[in-house]
Amino acid sequence: MLRTILTYGVIAGLIVSANFFVALGIVSLQHHNNLLYGYLVMLVALSFVFVAIKRYRDRSLGGVIRFLPALGVGLGVSAVAGVIYTLGWEISLAATHYEFADSYGAAMIAAARAHGASPARLAQVADQMQAFKVQYANPLYRLPMTFVEIFPVGVVISLISAALLRNSRFLPARG
């Protein structure tokens, strides 16, 4: 089981982390498009949770798995993928000289200005972004925050996959 978790977790983590390095050259995308694109890549990468559970069920358990062991495999793959995602984000942050917080803050202020925020509201947003920059500079804040971006998606996919694959008639093992 551990080999399956590590193999598919690393594959999922590398897929979603590769997105960071591809995205380094893409600056013209708007933030909401980046968010949608980022979660789409997460869904594609975390589809390996389903593959890992099915492979473990079919190859190691003879085509039958209960819900909790299936969920355990899914959560394990999600955790490994989350750790690799977090490490990939840290590498891309270092490659960009930790400019994310500054550009994110500037984008949030520009968005508030574009929505016609009052000067008092703009000052409030600027203060919030300054506080965010200070917090984000702390790895004890940044690392868990990054991990939590992907892991809940993995939990949902693990729950769905475990519920589907516990039924041995759903995509049965081939002889």
C-alpha positions in Angstrom: 0.0 0.0 0.0 2.8 2.4 0.9 4.4 1.9 -2.5 1.1 2.7 -4.3 0.6 5.8 -2.1 4.1 7.1 -2.7 4.1 6.4 -6.5 0.8 8.0 -7.2 1.3 10.8 -4.7 4.6 11.7 -6.3 3.0 11.6 -9.8 0.1 13.9 -8.7 2.4 16.2 -6.9 4.8 16.6 -9.8 1.9 17.3 -12.2 0.5 20.0 -10.0 3.9 21.4 -9.2 5.0 21.5 -12.8 2.1 24.0 -13.2 4.0 26.5 -11.1 7.0 26.5 -13.4 4.9 26.7 -16.5 2.9 29.5 -15.0 6.1 31.5 -14.2 6.2 32.7 -17.8 2.5 33.6 -17.8 1.9 36.9 -16.3 -1.0 38.3 -18.3 -3.7 36.0 -16.8 -6.1 37.6 -14.4 -6.2 36.2 -10.9 -9.6 34.6 -11.1 -8.5 32.8 -14.3 -5.4 31.7 -12.5 -7.5 30.3 -9.6 -9.8 28.4 -12.0 -6.9 27.1 -13.9 -5.0 26.1 -10.8 -7.9 24.1 -9.4 -8.5 22.4 -12.7 -4.8 21.3 -12.7 -5.3 20.1 -9.1 -8.4 18.0 -10.2 -6.5 16.5 -13.1 -3.4 15.7 -10.9 -5.6 14.3 -8.1 -7.4 12.0 -10.5 -4.4 9.8 -9.6 -6.1 9.3 -6.2 -8.8 7.3 -8.1 -6.2 5.4 -10.1 -4.2 4.6 -7.0 -7.2 3.2 -5.1 -8.4 1.2 -8.1 -4.9 -0.2 -8.7 -4.5 -1.2 -5.0 -8.0 -2.7 -5.0 -7.4 -4.7 -8.2 -3.7 -5.7 -7.9 -3.2 -6.1 -4.1 -6.7 -7.0 -2.8 -8.1 -9.1 -5.6 -10.7 -6.6 -6.8 -12.4 -5.9 -3.4 -11.8 -3.0 -1.0 -13.7 -1.6 1.9 -14.4 2.1 2.2 -11.9 3.0 5.0 -8.9 1.3 3.4 -9.7 2.9 0.1 -10.1 6.3 1.9 -6.7 5.7 3.6 -5.0 5.2 0.2 -6.7 8.3 -1.2 -5.8 10.4 1.8 -2.2 9.1 1.6 -1.9 10.0 -2.0 -3.4 13.4 -1.3 -1.0 14.1 1.5 2.1 13.1 -0.6 0.8 15.3 -3.4 0.2 18.1 -1.0 3.7 18.0 0.4 5.2 18.0 -3.1 2.8 20.8 -4.1 4.0 22.8 -1.1 7.7 22.2 -1.9 7.1 23.1 -5.6 5.4 26.4 -4.5 8.4 27.1 -2.3 10.8 26.5 -5.1 8.8 28.7 -7.5 8.7 31.5 -4.8 12.5 31.3 -4.4 12.8 31.4 -8.2 10.8 34.6 -8.3 12.6 36.1 -5.3 9.5 35.9 -3.1 7.6 38.5 -5.2 4.2 36.8 -4.9 3.0 38.7 -1.8 3.9 42.1 -3.4 2.2 41.3 -6.7 -0.8 39.8 -5.0 -1.1 42.9 -2.8 -0.9 45.2 -5.7 -3.5 43.2 -7.6 -5.9 43.3 -4.7 -5.5 47.1 -4.4 -6.0 47.5 -8.1 -9.1 45.4 -8.0 -10.5 47.5 -5.2 -9.7 50.6 -7.1 -11.3 49.2 -10.3 -14.5 48.4 -8.3 -14.7 52.1 -7.2 -13.6 51.7 -3.6 -13.5 54.8 -1.5 -10.1 56.2 -0.3 -10.9 54.9 3.1 -11.6 51.4 1.7 -8.4 51.6 -0.4 -6.4 52.4 2.7 -8.0 49.5 4.5 -7.2 47.1 1.7 -3.6 48.4 1.6 -3.3 47.8 5.3 -4.6 44.3 5.0 -2.2 43.6 2.2 0.7 44.9 4.2 -0.3 42.6 7.1 -0.6 39.7 4.6 2.9 40.4 3.3 4.3 40.2 6.8 2.4 37.0 7.6 3.3 35.4 4.2 7.0 36.0 4.8 6.8 33.6 7.8 7.2 29.9 6.5 5.2 28.7 9.5 2.2 30.6 8.1 3.0 30.1 4.4 3.7 26.3 4.3 0.4 25.1 6.0 -1.5 27.7 4.0 -0.1 26.3 0.8 -0.8 22.7 1.8 -4.4 23.5 2.7 -4.9 24.8 -0.8 -4.7 21.3 -2.3 -5.4 18.9 0.5 -9.2 19.5 0.9 -9.6 18.9 -2.9 -7.8 15.6 -2.3 -10.0 14.7 0.6 -13.1 15.2 -1.5 -11.7 13.2 -4.4 -10.7 10.5 -1.9 -14.2 10.3 -0.4 -15.8 10.0 -3.8 -13.3 7.5 -5.1 -13.5 5.3 -2.0 -17.3 5.4 -2.2 -17.3 4.3 -5.8 -14.5 1.8 -5.7 -15.7 -0.1 -2.6 -18.3 -1.6 -5.0 -16.4 -4.4 -6.7 -18.8 -4.2 -9.6 -17.7 -0.6 -10.4 -15.0 -0.9 -12.9 -14.2 -4.5 -12.0 -10.7 -5.9 -12.2 -9.8 -7.5 -15.5 -8.7 -11.1 -15.5 
